[in-house]
Amino acid sequence: MCADAPVLPHDYQRYCEDNALQVVEIVPWAGAPEVIADMAGKALRSWPRASNTALRVALGVLTIGITRKLSHMTMEMMPLGYTLVARRTAHGAAFLMRA
């Protein structure tokens, strides 16, 4: 594997290659702190008070400089999600014309 080749999420093929789309750009967003906050929120959703408290704590912690730096450092290996831009390939255009 090339050191400077971007690492794509393993399921992008489901949306792109299987539908004749070519990835133009894929960018991870948020990192480990946001993933942890998301998991805590999901785990506590049955208890509204605990969930609201966890949300307030997370919103406070996620704005601290060191947490933002950690988020940026970990977003490649543990992103909360991705923003993906794709374009239809010539094969995809031909497929759509036949349908």
C-alpha positions as CSV (number, residue, x, y, z in Angstrom):
1,M,0.0,0.0,0.0
2,C,1.3,3.4,-0.9
3,A,2.0,5.7,2.1
4,D,0.3,8.7,0.5
5,A,-2.7,6.8,-0.9
6,P,-5.9,7.8,1.0
7,V,-7.5,5.2,3.0
8,L,-11.1,4.9,2.0
9,P,-13.8,3.5,4.3
10,H,-14.5,-0.1,3.5
11,D,-18.2,0.4,2.6
12,Y,-17.8,3.3,0.1
13,Q,-18.0,0.6,-2.7
14,R,-21.6,0.0,-1.7
15,Y,-22.5,3.5,-2.8
16,C,-20.0,4.2,-5.5
17,E,-18.5,1.2,-7.4
18,D,-21.7,-0.8,-7.2
19,N,-23.6,2.1,-8.7
20,A,-21.0,3.1,-11.3
21,L,-19.9,6.2,-9.5
22,Q,-16.3,7.4,-9.1
23,V,-15.0,8.9,-5.9
24,V,-13.9,12.5,-6.5
25,E,-13.2,13.3,-2.8
26,I,-13.8,11.7,0.5
27,V,-13.2,13.5,3.7
28,P,-13.5,12.2,7.3
29,W,-15.2,14.5,9.8
30,A,-14.9,14.5,13.6
31,G,-12.6,12.1,15.5
32,A,-12.4,10.0,18.6
33,P,-13.9,12.5,21.1
34,E,-17.0,12.9,19.0
35,V,-17.3,9.2,18.5
36,I,-17.1,8.7,22.3
37,A,-19.7,11.5,22.9
38,D,-22.0,9.9,20.2
39,M,-21.7,6.4,21.9
40,A,-22.4,7.9,25.3
41,G,-25.5,9.7,24.0
42,K,-26.8,6.5,22.4
43,A,-26.1,4.5,25.5
44,L,-28.0,6.9,27.7
45,R,-30.9,7.7,25.5
46,S,-33.3,5.6,27.7
47,W,-32.6,8.0,30.6
48,P,-33.4,11.6,29.5
49,R,-31.8,13.3,32.4
50,A,-28.6,11.4,32.1
51,S,-28.6,11.9,28.4
52,N,-29.1,15.7,28.7
53,T,-26.3,15.9,31.3
54,A,-24.0,13.9,29.0
55,L,-24.9,16.2,26.1
56,R,-24.1,19.3,28.1
57,V,-20.8,17.9,29.3
58,A,-19.9,16.7,25.8
59,L,-20.7,20.1,24.3
60,G,-18.4,21.8,26.8
61,V,-15.5,19.3,26.5
62,L,-15.6,19.2,22.7
63,T,-14.9,23.0,22.5
64,I,-11.7,22.8,24.5
65,G,-8.6,23.2,22.5
66,I,-6.9,19.9,23.4
67,T,-10.0,18.0,22.6
68,R,-10.3,19.7,19.2
69,K,-6.6,18.8,18.6
70,L,-7.3,15.2,19.6
71,S,-10.3,15.1,17.3
72,H,-8.2,16.4,14.4
73,M,-5.4,13.9,15.1
74,T,-7.8,10.9,15.2
75,M,-10.3,11.7,12.5
76,E,-8.4,9.6,9.9
77,M,-8.4,6.4,11.9
78,M,-11.7,6.9,13.9
79,P,-14.0,9.3,12.1
80,L,-17.6,9.9,13.1
81,G,-18.5,10.0,9.5
82,Y,-17.5,11.0,6.0
83,T,-18.3,13.6,3.4
84,L,-18.2,12.0,0.0
85,V,-18.3,13.6,-3.5
86,A,-18.7,11.2,-6.4
87,R,-19.3,11.5,-10.1
88,R,-21.2,9.2,-12.5
89,T,-18.8,7.2,-14.7
90,A,-19.3,6.8,-18.5
91,H,-20.4,3.2,-17.7
92,G,-23.0,4.5,-15.2
93,A,-24.3,7.0,-17.8
94,A,-24.7,4.2,-20.3
95,F,-26.5,2.0,-17.7
96,L,-28.9,4.8,-17.0
97,M,-29.6,5.4,-20.7
98,R,-30.6,1.7,-21.1
99,A,-33.0,1.7,-18.0
